[in-house]
Amino acid sequence: MTTSCPTGQHSHHDVYAAQCPCRALLDLLANKWSALAVGALEEGPQRFGALQRRLQGVSPKVLTQTLRRLEDFGLVDRTVYPAVPLHVEYALTALGKSAAVPLNQLRTWVEDNIDQTRAEPRTCQHRDAVAAVADTLQ
């Protein structure tokens, strides 16, 4: 679906076009950690440590990069409070809240339908392959 560019910077937006600037935003929102961070921030402003605990498995480096990209696109606000130690909170902007709606639907769909998918997670496939090789060696 193509739409007119409200900024006048482009004749239209089309995520299927290779040079469309929409691609960068789509790439950000399609990222697992971005989608999960936006979901966690739907609960309200949070500090970095709380976000890291909520997003189990994310490294501090990746979470920092993700939050910076979300901030760069205007989806997240970063507020620094002058305190010792430094107090920083992250919160969704109005634009971030609007992006949260379809991402929430996607997360819900995944949770509701994961048991109906045929593909096994990579770790299960790897484990089964290692077990099969071990069986042939015995």
Disulfide bonds with the S-S distance in Angstrom:
none
